[in-house]
Amino acid sequence: MMDKLFGPFVPGRGAVGLLVVRVVGGLALMLHGWGKIQDPFHWMDRAPSHPPGFLQALAALSEFGGGLGLI
């Protein structure tokens, strides 16, 4: 049943390579979102037409949480 849904898993060295790509990519997203998490409601306030604070917070959380989820 699982093979029909997801296909065969990558074995051996390929699995390690994919793990490295996921960890590096996830850490990059988390580091990029870390500054936004520090002040989630006001990180875009210097923009000429900034979005509301709750949308800024959702964007910051999705970037940081997405990186964590990727890892």
Order of alpha helices (4+ residues) and beta strands (2+ residues): alpha-alpha-alpha
